[in-house]
Amino acid sequence: MDESLRRTMLEQGKMARQAARFLATASTTLKNDALLAMAKALENETPAILEANQLDLELGRQQGLTSALLERLALNEARVKDMAQGLREIAALTDPVGEILGMWRRPNGLEIGRVRTPLGVVGIIYESRPNVTADAAGLCIKSGNAIILRGGEEALNSNRVIARAISAAAETAGLPQGAIALIDSDDKEAAVFLMQMNDFVDVLIPRGGLGLKKAVMENATVSYIMTGMGNCHVYVDQFADLAKARPIVFNAKVQRPSVCNAAETLLVHQAVASAFLPGMLADLTEAGVEIRGCERTRSIAPGINSATEQDWDQEYLELILAVKVVDGLEEAIDHINTHGTGHSEAIVSENYSHVRRFLAAVDAAAVYANASTRFTDGGVFGFGAEMGISTQKLHARGPMGLTELTTTKFIVYGDGQIR
Amino acid sequence: MDESLRRTMLEQGKMARQAARFLATASTTLKNDALLAMAKALENETPAILEANQLDLELGRQQGLTSALLERLALNEARVKDMAQGLREIAALTDPVGEILGMWRRPNGLEIGRVRTPLGVVGIIYESRPNVTADAAGLCIKSGNAIILRGGEEALNSNRVIARAISAAAETAGLPQGAIALIDSDDKEAAVFLMQMNDFVDVLIPRGGLGLKKAVMENATVSYIMTGMGNCHVYVDQFADLAKARPIVFNAKVQRPSVCNAAETLLVHQAVASAFLPGMLADLTEAGVEIRGCERTRSIAPGINSATEQDWDQEYLELILAVKVVDGLEEAIDHINTHGTGHSEAIVSENYSHVRRFLAAVDAAAVYANASTRFTDGGVFGFGAEMGISTQKLHARGPMGLTELTTTKFIVYGDGQIR
């Protein structure tokens, strides 16, 4: 990596650390003022943002980005307005910092309390969608954290203008310089360097595809929260109401196949397989879904592709569905716990005990009875804005809101106690 | 590493994963029965445990272990009884698994709840004290986790007999084989291998010295919770009641210098330095403490050693104290936030606003007003048994009890909802 970039990043780290110390005890009013100023700045800078975004789109087209990627990258006036509105909504959320999670008195007279505090400096590595620049910065500022942003190279021009606008506005509102920093480089090594800036970054949040996740697992020495790995399943039990099952499976696969809470594998109890699968698979095929079935599936619905062992472990993120007929509830649970990524898992069943067993035994961030996996989302769950969906078990699991960007500390009041 | 050991460890990992799935939904009664059976087994096996411990002590003496280490390693009948008693106390604690942390209804009719669940498989790497084998296993079983234990080589014989006794008792009580596993080898590479068993270990908890911690930071790919790095400070403010300050500083340094919540640096406001330091340092020197002072300290108390920059960053864990005179509260806070490890930090002051500022601005797991840092401890805080003291910000911070060995999941009840 270029030496001057390295120095710049270390400087950004130091300033973010200083800014975090200030932010840790900043008042809610000051943080909200900054968020509202940031929203206003985005609106004022709309022409410059759109111009930079045009440049990114042109470069993207030259480099042959898919139309889906270009679509995610593209901004327009309405989308910039949405970003500003998002910041205003974050300003309206309750400040998590300083919340007292309990206070108790010990026999020796010590009074011990647990208080919510910011994490410190949050590093975020993300791809394509430039609105993440504003959303993530807003959530971090509200929760008292400084943020170092590393966006995708395809959105560098857009991110630069957005970051400059919101960070200048935050400073004018009274936040310290360096509270919102963007790594202004498309050097891939800069991302790796960020993953190892242990002195200056408290937590890393990667948001992106499998490549990014692998890079983080291999290189990060900073603690991280893994997000959005979703090999999700719908299990149609022998006691399923098949009239409910059909729209649930269809919705979980088809409504938005590119997102992490979309279903990738359908498991069907053998007792209902021949009643359920032909109609279900016809619906899916008609919607353009490629079916990859196990042997039993193929004997019920001939002419479909054969699933291999790898299919059970794959997060397609497109219109492909693996289908397996299972002997019973326990085989379904086992399959999910073996092949799932612990994101979102659903059972369709009218049997009380089967539902209870599935919800208790399946090891995932969100487990559903008789509903689509597509609901795993901070907004849908009622948390307001979301920083990603954690698929790990430590610290945060499932949709991450403001609370998940905090830690706690113990505050102990004494009168000269010694041990 | 030896290929057969590698295979054994992978086998232990697989069995622990299976056992964890069973434990995740095991009843509180079954887990408590197992804990009580484990306690009984330790008592029954006391002669064999003490015999194995004698062997460890002999080998330790031959290898020239310090008397402090030998003391930590040594078991006797009373200590084995304490281990058994510890397991009975864990059985008496409330089961954290299944606790419902809230449930709410969304406009679309979905009912969403958050439920506490086990982490899965916990790996623990520890040193010297063989009682950790029973304590850690007990805490993990109660919180529904399987455990893989990797003790210090110096305690291998003791740990082997203890682990065999409790794991056999747990099985007899109805827990699956492999719920409690010990890595029966002194191969250092086995510890590194455990740190990378991502398929079978959900969380790693290292408990030991700086060497272990470095090895974990460098090698672990499994998520870990760092424990017990304690460069702790006591700050004596200009508004301190010096009669309170003297016993607090003395206690924080001298009462048990080898533990992570002992103080390593004393910060004194310049306005009270000449009134406070001569008597304080005389007390400490008399107790055998080596003082390493800054220039201003040495001008007040001549004849003491000079502190270097490195001293501010050091966790002595012995009778050495670094002493620095500071210009004011903010310099003290800055010094602590720059050099501290985020463990336990204390202010001695009668000034309301200074106390409030210190508690809010110092970034540590536990912050104290007018009490010794020595109180940071699961038992003292009222949590019952403790799995270590986390000095990281993610997931757990401060003393870790049963709750910190759990995660949560979202449970969603629907009636056919789709998005």
Interface residues (C-beta under 8 A of the other chain):
Chain A: R21 A24 T25 W104 R106 L110 I112 T117 L119 G120 D202 V203 M217 T221 S223 I225 D241 K244 P247 I248 F250 N251 A252 Q255 N337 L359 A360 A361 D363 A364 A365 A366 V367 Y368 A369 N370 A371 S372 R374 F375 T376 V380 F381 G382 Q392 K393 L394 H395 R397 G398 T407 T408 K409 F410 I411 V412 Y413 G414 D415 G416 Q417 I418 R419
Chain B: R21 A24 T25 W104 R106 L110 I112 T117 L119 G120 D202 V203 M217 T221 S223 I225 D241 K244 P247 I248 F250 N251 A252 Q255 N337 L359 A360 A361 D363 A364 A365 A366 V367 Y368 A369 N370 A371 S372 R374 F375 T376 V380 F381 G382 Q392 K393 L394 H395 R397 G398 T407 T408 K409 F410 I411 V412 Y413 G414 D415 G416 Q417 I418 R419
